Amino acid sequence: MTAQRKQRALLTIRFLIVLLSVASILVVAISVLGLSFHSQREILINGALNYNYAYATKMASSIDDFLLAAQNKLRFSARAISQNFSDRSTLEREASRLREQDNSFNSVVIVDDESEVLATNPELGITGRRLTSENNRILQEGRTPFISAPFMATTGRLLISISQPVFNDNDRYLGYISGTIYLEQPSILNRILADHFYRDDSYVYAFDTTRRIIYHPDPTRIGEVVETNDAINSTVAGKDGAQRLVNSVGVDMLAGFAIVPDLGWGVVAQSPTRSVLQPLKELNARLFYYSLPLLILVAGLIWLFSSLISRPLTRLADCAESLSENRSIEQIRTTPAWYFELARLREALLLGATLANEHIGKLRHDVRTDGLTGLLNRREFDRTLEAWRGVKYQGSLITLDIDHFKQINDTYGHDVGDTVLQQVARMIRSFSRDADKTFRIGGEEFAILLAETGPSAAHEIAERLRREIESTTIAPAGRITVSLGVAHWPTHVTELSKLPKQADLMLYAAKRNGRNRVEMAPDATRS
């Protein structure tokens, strides 16, 4: 095994152990953190929804209380001016007192039963004018307390009006007194909705039954009619509650919404989901950074123990790849086995190495040689030619075939045929030099590879071998003959791979020309 393969095998063993350990830790950690994150996330979301719902309910109740208190103030003023309704100075004083006592109203207007404005505070420039608005018509006809929907006044202001009819002691209708709240300017209603205790991007807004915003922290949105907001849709439908939604400008929100009881207006308190969950993300980030040193320490311990586990396994694996070497047994025996499975593996390898040393030699011999003749086999013939190509040997090849061998088998049987093959193989070996290699490449065909041997020398060896075989009696078959072909590389072929074919062609030529002869390949360099 090369050093690169050893390193790869070692890393693979460590990798598997480390992967299993780290994966187990990560799966548990991710599962715990994931469940914790999900649970805390749901807690934060539900908490924000419940808080916003409670806050919206409180704001709706506060608006209702404010409007009730405003109506009570107007009712008191209506009684006060009913005795002197024709006295303009009395009306102006009461309008001034009502507006300035606690700034509940941005303006106060007193109107008689003919819709003529008798007094205002502050001066609005409409005193003495007759009002023709829809709200005025409703008040004059209904003669009951009234809170208007937001409308654009003749002064150009968006406002709501809270009105109270004025009756004298004889229950004669005299007119009405109205306090107005400017939606686009500071007012008590603004302060009720704007003064809250949120520290993030949460905010409150209010709207009427027509979906028109009557308060929003962004003044430019006051008066806007919103059609695509789920919280507004639910409130207009008479439902209050809390839900996660995407608001009309595309922001993910956690909204609580409630209805102002006496008016049907709605109040929404909402928080951006991102802001609610941001502390949880920061907590998880801190938890990860605080856990990182511990994870690194655990990873280091895992790596250390994986090394202790894998090192003796790697050594045994190396020994297993070289069981045929005597030193492997000693290396296996001296490998420390400090856990049960490793000890069993070491004992098994020791037994395997002992058996391998007994059989490996026989296996190597059997793989390379022909079992009948003891000569090298066809596989070794091909391997030898490939080795010649690598070192660019020049040499000759002799191929020979026993003449009429089939008749020998048919006449005397295959046992005699095997004896003939063995005798021919012994004679081939006896005529071969130490550097030559002899092969049985099939049936009754043999080959001799002569390294660094020229054509003439190869022809002479082939001829002497032919004469020796011809003169030898092999009982009970008697005398036999062989036909031989000789080819040399590079004299007879331009490529070494073509040498066996060329020698076979010469062998077939010897057969055609009467057998019991040697044929030499023609010189390819002269063609």
Disulfide bonds with the S-S distance in Angstrom:
none
